[in-house]
Amino acid sequence: MNLFNELMISGSSLEKRKLYRRAAEQYNKAFHLAAPGNGAVLSKQEKTSKQTMERCLIKSKIKIVEGL
């Protein structure tokens, strides 16, 4: 298994434990290790890691304020 897959699996397990910021970090590392695309087009690995990273960042911004 290569490092890209290990980082994606690590990010997935962190996401399941609702550690979204840490998962986004792992997905970001995977994005930088992904195989490069053709010019302006992202590769499949780049696209997958970028989408999952953005999803985690969106989830981490959701905050529930109690006691108001």
PDB file of N, CA, C and O in Angstrom, chain B, residues numbered from 101:
ATOM      1  N   MET B 101       0.855  -1.174   0.000  1.00  0.00           N
ATOM      2  CA  MET B 101       0.000   0.000   0.000  1.00  0.00           C
ATOM      3  C   MET B 101       0.904   1.241   0.000  1.00  0.00           C
ATOM      4  O   MET B 101       1.887   1.309   0.739  1.00  0.00           O
ATOM      5  N   ASN B 102       0.557   2.204  -0.829  1.00  0.00           N
ATOM      6  CA  ASN B 102       1.393   3.406  -0.885  1.00  0.00           C
ATOM      7  C   ASN B 102       0.944   4.440   0.147  1.00  0.00           C
ATOM      8  O   ASN B 102      -0.098   4.291   0.785  1.00  0.00           O
ATOM      9  N   LEU B 103       1.740   5.472   0.292  1.00  0.00           N
ATOM     10  CA  LEU B 103       1.494   6.489   1.323  1.00  0.00           C
ATOM     11  C   LEU B 103       0.180   7.233   1.096  1.00  0.00           C
ATOM     12  O   LEU B 103      -0.504   7.591   2.056  1.00  0.00           O
ATOM     13  N   PHE B 104      -0.178   7.468  -0.172  1.00  0.00           N
ATOM     14  CA  PHE B 104      -1.447   8.142  -0.474  1.00  0.00           C
ATOM     15  C   PHE B 104      -2.613   7.359   0.123  1.00  0.00           C
ATOM     16  O   PHE B 104      -3.465   7.931   0.804  1.00  0.00           O
ATOM     17  N   ASN B 105      -2.653   6.055  -0.131  1.00  0.00           N
ATOM     18  CA  ASN B 105      -3.749   5.227   0.389  1.00  0.00           C
ATOM     19  C   ASN B 105      -3.755   5.189   1.911  1.00  0.00           C
ATOM     20  O   ASN B 105      -4.820   5.223   2.528  1.00  0.00           O
ATOM     21  N   GLU B 106      -2.578   5.119   2.517  1.00  0.00           N
ATOM     22  CA  GLU B 106      -2.501   5.108   3.977  1.00  0.00           C
ATOM     23  C   GLU B 106      -3.061   6.400   4.567  1.00  0.00           C
ATOM     24  O   GLU B 106      -3.775   6.370   5.569  1.00  0.00           O
ATOM     25  N   LEU B 107      -2.738   7.535   3.946  1.00  0.00           N
ATOM     26  CA  LEU B 107      -3.250   8.819   4.435  1.00  0.00           C
ATOM     27  C   LEU B 107      -4.762   8.920   4.251  1.00  0.00           C
ATOM     28  O   LEU B 107      -5.454   9.459   5.115  1.00  0.00           O
ATOM     29  N   MET B 108      -5.279   8.409   3.143  1.00  0.00           N
ATOM     30  CA  MET B 108      -6.726   8.446   2.912  1.00  0.00           C
ATOM     31  C   MET B 108      -7.456   7.560   3.924  1.00  0.00           C
ATOM     32  O   MET B 108      -8.512   7.939   4.430  1.00  0.00           O
ATOM     33  N   ILE B 109      -6.907   6.398   4.218  1.00  0.00           N
ATOM     34  CA  ILE B 109      -7.514   5.499   5.206  1.00  0.00           C
ATOM     35  C   ILE B 109      -7.451   6.125   6.597  1.00  0.00           C
ATOM     36  O   ILE B 109      -8.413   6.050   7.362  1.00  0.00           O
ATOM     37  N   SER B 110      -6.322   6.738   6.917  1.00  0.00           N
ATOM     38  CA  SER B 110      -6.172   7.416   8.203  1.00  0.00           C
ATOM     39  C   SER B 110      -7.188   8.549   8.333  1.00  0.00           C
ATOM     40  O   SER B 110      -7.814   8.708   9.381  1.00  0.00           O
ATOM     41  N   GLY B 111      -7.349   9.330   7.277  1.00  0.00           N
ATOM     42  CA  GLY B 111      -8.327  10.415   7.279  1.00  0.00           C
ATOM     43  C   GLY B 111      -9.740   9.899   7.457  1.00  0.00           C
ATOM     44  O   GLY B 111     -10.547  10.493   8.172  1.00  0.00           O
ATOM     45  N   SER B 112     -10.032   8.792   6.802  1.00  0.00           N
ATOM     46  CA  SER B 112     -11.366   8.203   6.903  1.00  0.00           C
ATOM     47  C   SER B 112     -11.664   7.745   8.331  1.00  0.00           C
ATOM     48  O   SER B 112     -12.765   7.961   8.837  1.00  0.00           O
ATOM     49  N   SER B 113     -10.689   7.117   8.974  1.00  0.00           N
ATOM     50  CA  SER B 113     -10.924   6.663  10.349  1.00  0.00           C
ATOM     51  C   SER B 113     -11.074   7.844  11.306  1.00  0.00           C
ATOM     52  O   SER B 113     -11.873   7.787  12.240  1.00  0.00           O
ATOM     53  N   LEU B 114     -10.312   8.914  11.079  1.00  0.00           N
ATOM     54  CA  LEU B 114     -10.462  10.116  11.908  1.00  0.00           C
ATOM     55  C   LEU B 114     -11.827  10.761  11.685  1.00  0.00           C
ATOM     56  O   LEU B 114     -12.448  11.261  12.623  1.00  0.00           O
ATOM     57  N   GLU B 115     -12.283  10.744  10.441  1.00  0.00           N
ATOM     58  CA  GLU B 115     -13.590  11.324  10.122  1.00  0.00           C
ATOM     59  C   GLU B 115     -14.710  10.533  10.795  1.00  0.00           C
ATOM     60  O   GLU B 115     -15.686  11.119  11.263  1.00  0.00           O
ATOM     61  N   LYS B 116     -14.576   9.216  10.847  1.00  0.00           N
ATOM     62  CA  LYS B 116     -15.582   8.379  11.513  1.00  0.00           C
ATOM     63  C   LYS B 116     -15.653   8.676  13.006  1.00  0.00           C
ATOM     64  O   LYS B 116     -16.709   8.541  13.626  1.00  0.00           O
ATOM     65  N   ARG B 117     -14.515   9.084  13.583  1.00  0.00           N
ATOM     66  CA  ARG B 117     -14.482   9.441  15.005  1.00  0.00           C
ATOM     67  C   ARG B 117     -14.830  10.907  15.228  1.00  0.00           C
ATOM     68  O   ARG B 117     -14.711  11.415  16.343  1.00  0.00           O
ATOM     69  N   LYS B 118     -15.263  11.589  14.163  1.00  0.00           N
ATOM     70  CA  LYS B 118     -15.687  12.991  14.180  1.00  0.00           C
ATOM     71  C   LYS B 118     -14.548  13.952  14.526  1.00  0.00           C
ATOM     72  O   LYS B 118     -14.771  14.998  15.137  1.00  0.00           O
ATOM     73  N   LEU B 119     -13.336  13.589  14.132  1.00  0.00           N
ATOM     74  CA  LEU B 119     -12.175  14.463  14.281  1.00  0.00           C
ATOM     75  C   LEU B 119     -11.913  15.084  12.909  1.00  0.00           C
ATOM     76  O   LEU B 119     -10.948  14.740  12.226  1.00  0.00           O
ATOM     77  N   TYR B 120     -12.790  15.999  12.529  1.00  0.00           N
ATOM     78  CA  TYR B 120     -12.812  16.501  11.158  1.00  0.00           C
ATOM     79  C   TYR B 120     -11.581  17.325  10.784  1.00  0.00           C
ATOM     80  O   TYR B 120     -11.095  17.222   9.658  1.00  0.00           O
ATOM     81  N   ARG B 121     -11.079  18.126  11.691  1.00  0.00           N
ATOM     82  CA  ARG B 121      -9.898  18.944  11.357  1.00  0.00           C
ATOM     83  C   ARG B 121      -8.667  18.073  11.146  1.00  0.00           C
ATOM     84  O   ARG B 121      -7.882  18.312  10.228  1.00  0.00           O
ATOM     85  N   ARG B 122      -8.501  17.075  11.987  1.00  0.00           N
ATOM     86  CA  ARG B 122      -7.363  16.158  11.817  1.00  0.00           C
ATOM     87  C   ARG B 122      -7.519  15.337  10.545  1.00  0.00           C
ATOM     88  O   ARG B 122      -6.538  15.073   9.849  1.00  0.00           O
ATOM     89  N   ALA B 123      -8.744  14.934  10.240  1.00  0.00           N
ATOM     90  CA  ALA B 123      -8.990  14.194   9.001  1.00  0.00           C
ATOM     91  C   ALA B 123      -8.668  15.067   7.795  1.00  0.00           C
ATOM     92  O   ALA B 123      -8.076  14.595   6.825  1.00  0.00           O
ATOM     93  N   ALA B 124      -9.054  16.334   7.852  1.00  0.00           N
ATOM     94  CA  ALA B 124      -8.766  17.252   6.747  1.00  0.00           C
ATOM     95  C   ALA B 124      -7.261  17.401   6.546  1.00  0.00           C
ATOM     96  O   ALA B 124      -6.795  17.520   5.413  1.00  0.00           O
ATOM     97  N   GLU B 125      -6.504  17.393   7.635  1.00  0.00           N
ATOM     98  CA  GLU B 125      -5.039  17.457   7.529  1.00  0.00           C
ATOM     99  C   GLU B 125      -4.498  16.247   6.773  1.00  0.00           C
ATOM    100  O   GLU B 125      -3.633  16.381   5.907  1.00  0.00           O
ATOM    101  N   GLN B 126      -5.015  15.064   7.109  1.00  0.00           N
ATOM    102  CA  GLN B 126      -4.550  13.847   6.437  1.00  0.00           C
ATOM    103  C   GLN B 126      -4.913  13.871   4.953  1.00  0.00           C
ATOM    104  O   GLN B 126      -4.108  13.492   4.102  1.00  0.00           O
ATOM    105  N   TYR B 127      -6.130  14.319   4.651  1.00  0.00           N
ATOM    106  CA  TYR B 127      -6.549  14.405   3.255  1.00  0.00           C
ATOM    107  C   TYR B 127      -5.715  15.437   2.498  1.00  0.00           C
ATOM    108  O   TYR B 127      -5.415  15.245   1.320  1.00  0.00           O
ATOM    109  N   ASN B 128      -5.340  16.523   3.161  1.00  0.00           N
ATOM    110  CA  ASN B 128      -4.510  17.543   2.531  1.00  0.00           C
ATOM    111  C   ASN B 128      -3.123  16.983   2.211  1.00  0.00           C
ATOM    112  O   ASN B 128      -2.577  17.243   1.138  1.00  0.00           O
ATOM    113  N   LYS B 129      -2.558  16.216   3.139  1.00  0.00           N
ATOM    114  CA  LYS B 129      -1.266  15.575   2.882  1.00  0.00           C
ATOM    115  C   LYS B 129      -1.380  14.620   1.694  1.00  0.00           C
ATOM    116  O   LYS B 129      -0.492  14.565   0.844  1.00  0.00           O
ATOM    117  N   ALA B 130      -2.479  13.870   1.644  1.00  0.00           N
ATOM    118  CA  ALA B 130      -2.690  12.938   0.532  1.00  0.00           C
ATOM    119  C   ALA B 130      -2.808  13.694  -0.786  1.00  0.00           C
ATOM    120  O   ALA B 130      -2.320  13.228  -1.816  1.00  0.00           O
ATOM    121  N   PHE B 131      -3.450  14.853  -0.759  1.00  0.00           N
ATOM    122  CA  PHE B 131      -3.598  15.666  -1.972  1.00  0.00           C
ATOM    123  C   PHE B 131      -2.230  16.046  -2.533  1.00  0.00           C
ATOM    124  O   PHE B 131      -2.013  16.002  -3.744  1.00  0.00           O
ATOM    125  N   HIS B 132      -1.320  16.415  -1.652  1.00  0.00           N
ATOM    126  CA  HIS B 132       0.008  16.829  -2.105  1.00  0.00           C
ATOM    127  C   HIS B 132       0.854  15.652  -2.584  1.00  0.00           C
ATOM    128  O   HIS B 132       1.808  15.849  -3.336  1.00  0.00           O
ATOM    129  N   LEU B 133       0.521  14.435  -2.163  1.00  0.00           N
ATOM    130  CA  LEU B 133       1.248  13.249  -2.609  1.00  0.00           C
ATOM    131  C   LEU B 133       0.600  12.581  -3.818  1.00  0.00           C
ATOM    132  O   LEU B 133       1.172  11.658  -4.398  1.00  0.00           O
ATOM    133  N   ALA B 134      -0.587  13.040  -4.199  1.00  0.00           N
ATOM    134  CA  ALA B 134      -1.333  12.411  -5.292  1.00  0.00           C
ATOM    135  C   ALA B 134      -0.594  12.540  -6.616  1.00  0.00           C
ATOM    136  O   ALA B 134       0.201  13.456  -6.828  1.00  0.00           O
ATOM    137  N   ALA B 135      -0.884  11.593  -7.492  1.00  0.00           N
ATOM    138  CA  ALA B 135      -0.306  11.639  -8.841  1.00  0.00           C
ATOM    139  C   ALA B 135      -0.812  12.891  -9.543  1.00  0.00           C
ATOM    140  O   ALA B 135      -2.005  13.185  -9.480  1.00  0.00           O
ATOM    141  N   PRO B 136       0.065  13.635 -10.211  1.00  0.00           N
ATOM    142  CA  PRO B 136      -0.359  14.884 -10.865  1.00  0.00           C
ATOM    143  C   PRO B 136      -1.283  14.629 -12.047  1.00  0.00           C
ATOM    144  O   PRO B 136      -1.182  13.612 -12.733  1.00  0.00           O
ATOM    145  N   GLY B 137      -2.186  15.580 -12.267  1.00  0.00           N
ATOM    146  CA  GLY B 137      -3.111  15.494 -13.392  1.00  0.00           C
ATOM    147  C   GLY B 137      -2.497  16.066 -14.658  1.00  0.00           C
ATOM    148  O   GLY B 137      -1.311  16.393 -14.694  1.00  0.00           O
ATOM    149  N   ASN B 138      -3.309  16.184 -15.688  1.00  0.00           N
ATOM    150  CA  ASN B 138      -2.853  16.730 -16.968  1.00  0.00           C
ATOM    151  C   ASN B 138      -3.146  18.220 -17.020  1.00  0.00           C
ATOM    152  O   ASN B 138      -4.266  18.619 -17.336  1.00  0.00           O
ATOM    153  N   GLY B 139      -2.164  19.036 -16.718  1.00  0.00           N
ATOM    154  CA  GLY B 139      -2.340  20.488 -16.806  1.00  0.00           C
ATOM    155  C   GLY B 139      -3.362  21.013 -15.824  1.00  0.00           C
ATOM    156  O   GLY B 139      -3.178  20.926 -14.610  1.00  0.00           O
ATOM    157  N   ALA B 140      -4.464  21.571 -16.367  1.00  0.00           N
ATOM    158  CA  ALA B 140      -5.493  22.193 -15.530  1.00  0.00           C
ATOM    159  C   ALA B 140      -6.473  21.171 -14.952  1.00  0.00           C
ATOM    160  O   ALA B 140      -7.305  21.522 -14.115  1.00  0.00           O
ATOM    161  N   VAL B 141      -6.387  19.927 -15.382  1.00  0.00           N
ATOM    162  CA  VAL B 141      -7.314  18.886 -14.932  1.00  0.00           C
ATOM    163  C   VAL B 141      -6.681  18.119 -13.773  1.00  0.00           C
ATOM    164  O   VAL B 141      -5.530  17.689 -13.856  1.00  0.00           O
ATOM    165  N   LEU B 142      -7.446  17.952 -12.691  1.00  0.00           N
ATOM    166  CA  LEU B 142      -6.958  17.208 -11.535  1.00  0.00           C
ATOM    167  C   LEU B 142      -7.014  15.710 -11.810  1.00  0.00           C
ATOM    168  O   LEU B 142      -7.895  15.237 -12.528  1.00  0.00           O
ATOM    169  N   SER B 143      -6.079  14.974 -11.240  1.00  0.00           N
ATOM    170  CA  SER B 143      -6.125  13.519 -11.350  1.00  0.00           C
ATOM    171  C   SER B 143      -7.235  12.991 -10.439  1.00  0.00           C
ATOM    172  O   SER B 143      -7.782  13.731  -9.622  1.00  0.00           O
ATOM    173  N   LYS B 144      -7.557  11.718 -10.588  1.00  0.00           N
ATOM    174  CA  LYS B 144      -8.614  11.115  -9.770  1.00  0.00           C
ATOM    175  C   LYS B 144      -8.241  11.167  -8.283  1.00  0.00           C
ATOM    176  O   LYS B 144      -9.092  11.442  -7.438  1.00  0.00           O
ATOM    177  N   GLN B 145      -6.970  10.904  -7.967  1.00  0.00           N
ATOM    178  CA  GLN B 145      -6.521  10.955  -6.574  1.00  0.00           C
ATOM    179  C   GLN B 145      -6.620  12.372  -6.025  1.00  0.00           C
ATOM    180  O   GLN B 145      -7.072  12.574  -4.898  1.00  0.00           O
ATOM    181  N   GLU B 146      -6.199  13.354  -6.817  1.00  0.00           N
ATOM    182  CA  GLU B 146      -6.268  14.749  -6.371  1.00  0.00           C
ATOM    183  C   GLU B 146      -7.713  15.167  -6.134  1.00  0.00           C
ATOM    184  O   GLU B 146      -8.024  15.822  -5.139  1.00  0.00           O
ATOM    185  N   LYS B 147      -8.590  14.785  -7.052  1.00  0.00           N
ATOM    186  CA  LYS B 147     -10.006  15.156  -6.946  1.00  0.00           C
ATOM    187  C   LYS B 147     -10.637  14.535  -5.698  1.00  0.00           C
ATOM    188  O   LYS B 147     -11.347  15.210  -4.953  1.00  0.00           O
ATOM    189  N   THR B 148     -10.375  13.257  -5.480  1.00  0.00           N
ATOM    190  CA  THR B 148     -10.948  12.556  -4.332  1.00  0.00           C
ATOM    191  C   THR B 148     -10.475  13.160  -3.016  1.00  0.00           C
ATOM    192  O   THR B 148     -11.282  13.429  -2.127  1.00  0.00           O
ATOM    193  N   SER B 149      -9.175  13.373  -2.891  1.00  0.00           N
ATOM    194  CA  SER B 149      -8.645  13.908  -1.630  1.00  0.00           C
ATOM    195  C   SER B 149      -9.104  15.344  -1.396  1.00  0.00           C
ATOM    196  O   SER B 149      -9.350  15.735  -0.254  1.00  0.00           O
ATOM    197  N   LYS B 150      -9.220  16.128  -2.453  1.00  0.00           N
ATOM    198  CA  LYS B 150      -9.671  17.517  -2.302  1.00  0.00           C
ATOM    199  C   LYS B 150     -11.135  17.570  -1.863  1.00  0.00           C
ATOM    200  O   LYS B 150     -11.490  18.366  -0.993  1.00  0.00           O
ATOM    201  N   GLN B 151     -11.987  16.730  -2.457  1.00  0.00           N
ATOM    202  CA  GLN B 151     -13.404  16.711  -2.092  1.00  0.00           C
ATOM    203  C   GLN B 151     -13.594  16.281  -0.643  1.00  0.00           C
ATOM    204  O   GLN B 151     -14.390  16.877   0.083  1.00  0.00           O
ATOM    205  N   THR B 152     -12.872  15.255  -0.220  1.00  0.00           N
ATOM    206  CA  THR B 152     -13.024  14.785   1.159  1.00  0.00           C
ATOM    207  C   THR B 152     -12.482  15.812   2.151  1.00  0.00           C
ATOM    208  O   THR B 152     -13.046  15.994   3.230  1.00  0.00           O
ATOM    209  N   MET B 153     -11.390  16.482   1.787  1.00  0.00           N
ATOM    210  CA  MET B 153     -10.835  17.524   2.650  1.00  0.00           C
ATOM    211  C   MET B 153     -11.838  18.662   2.815  1.00  0.00           C
ATOM    212  O   MET B 153     -12.058  19.136   3.929  1.00  0.00           O
ATOM    213  N   GLU B 154     -12.445  19.102   1.721  1.00  0.00           N
ATOM    214  CA  GLU B 154     -13.419  20.192   1.782  1.00  0.00           C
ATOM    215  C   GLU B 154     -14.640  19.796   2.601  1.00  0.00           C
ATOM    216  O   GLU B 154     -15.177  20.614   3.347  1.00  0.00           O
ATOM    217  N   ARG B 155     -15.086  18.534   2.465  1.00  0.00           N
ATOM    218  CA  ARG B 155     -16.233  18.055   3.240  1.00  0.00           C
ATOM    219  C   ARG B 155     -15.927  18.113   4.736  1.00  0.00           C
ATOM    220  O   ARG B 155     -16.775  18.528   5.526  1.00  0.00           O
ATOM    221  N   CYS B 156     -14.724  17.702   5.128  1.00  0.00           N
ATOM    222  CA  CYS B 156     -14.338  17.734   6.543  1.00  0.00           C
ATOM    223  C   CYS B 156     -14.245  19.156   7.064  1.00  0.00           C
ATOM    224  O   CYS B 156     -14.643  19.437   8.194  1.00  0.00           O
ATOM    225  N   LEU B 157     -13.721  20.052   6.242  1.00  0.00           N
ATOM    226  CA  LEU B 157     -13.616  21.447   6.674  1.00  0.00           C
ATOM    227  C   LEU B 157     -14.995  22.067   6.864  1.00  0.00           C
ATOM    228  O   LEU B 157     -15.196  22.858   7.785  1.00  0.00           O
ATOM    229  N   ILE B 158     -15.936  21.718   6.010  1.00  0.00           N
ATOM    230  CA  ILE B 158     -17.307  22.218   6.156  1.00  0.00           C
ATOM    231  C   ILE B 158     -17.921  21.679   7.446  1.00  0.00           C
ATOM    232  O   ILE B 158     -18.562  22.422   8.190  1.00  0.00           O
ATOM    233  N   LYS B 159     -17.727  20.391   7.711  1.00  0.00           N
ATOM    234  CA  LYS B 159     -18.276  19.791   8.928  1.00  0.00           C
ATOM    235  C   LYS B 159     -17.643  20.385  10.182  1.00  0.00           C
ATOM    236  O   LYS B 159     -18.314  20.543  11.202  1.00  0.00           O
ATOM    237  N   SER B 160     -16.360  20.713  10.113  1.00  0.00           N
ATOM    238  CA  SER B 160     -15.685  21.245  11.302  1.00  0.00           C
ATOM    239  C   SER B 160     -16.123  22.667  11.619  1.00  0.00           C
ATOM    240  O   SER B 160     -15.956  23.124  12.750  1.00  0.00           O
ATOM    241  N   LYS B 161     -16.680  23.371  10.643  1.00  0.00           N
ATOM    242  CA  LYS B 161     -17.133  24.745  10.874  1.00  0.00           C
ATOM    243  C   LYS B 161     -18.500  24.799  11.531  1.00  0.00           C
ATOM    244  O   LYS B 161     -18.884  25.832  12.081  1.00  0.00           O
ATOM    245  N   ILE B 162     -19.236  23.702  11.480  1.00  0.00           N
ATOM    246  CA  ILE B 162     -20.566  23.659  12.080  1.00  0.00           C
ATOM    247  C   ILE B 162     -20.405  23.575  13.595  1.00  0.00           C
ATOM    248  O   ILE B 162     -19.812  22.630  14.116  1.00  0.00           O
ATOM    249  N   LYS B 163     -20.933  24.564  14.287  1.00  0.00           N
ATOM    250  CA  LYS B 163     -20.823  24.598  15.742  1.00  0.00           C
ATOM    251  C   LYS B 163     -22.210  24.755  16.343  1.00  0.00           C
ATOM    252  O   LYS B 163     -23.040  25.514  15.842  1.00  0.00           O
ATOM    253  N   ILE B 164     -22.442  24.033  17.413  1.00  0.00           N
ATOM    254  CA  ILE B 164     -23.720  24.111  18.105  1.00  0.00           C
ATOM    255  C   ILE B 164     -23.505  24.930  19.371  1.00  0.00           C
ATOM    256  O   ILE B 164     -22.714  24.559  20.239  1.00  0.00           O
ATOM    257  N   VAL B 165     -24.209  26.035  19.465  1.00  0.00           N
ATOM    258  CA  VAL B 165     -24.096  26.908  20.630  1.00  0.00           C
ATOM    259  C   VAL B 165     -25.244  26.571  21.572  1.00  0.00           C
ATOM    260  O   VAL B 165     -26.414  26.664  21.203  1.00  0.00           O
ATOM    261  N   GLU B 166     -24.893  26.180  22.793  1.00  0.00           N
ATOM    262  CA  GLU B 166     -25.909  25.815  23.775  1.00  0.00           C
ATOM    263  C   GLU B 166     -26.025  26.907  24.829  1.00  0.00           C
ATOM    264  O   GLU B 166     -25.074  27.644  25.089  1.00  0.00           O
ATOM    265  N   GLY B 167     -27.175  26.994  25.414  1.00  0.00           N
ATOM    266  CA  GLY B 167     -27.381  27.918  26.518  1.00  0.00           C
ATOM    267  C   GLY B 167     -27.773  29.325  26.111  1.00  0.00           C
ATOM    268  O   GLY B 167     -27.696  30.244  26.926  1.00  0.00           O
ATOM    269  N   LEU B 168     -28.193  29.513  24.869  1.00  0.00           N
ATOM    270  CA  LEU B 168     -28.619  30.850  24.449  1.00  0.00           C
ATOM    271  C   LEU B 168     -30.104  31.013  24.584  1.00  0.00           C
ATOM    272  O   LEU B 168     -30.639  32.077  24.275  1.00  0.00           O
TER     273      LEU B 168
END
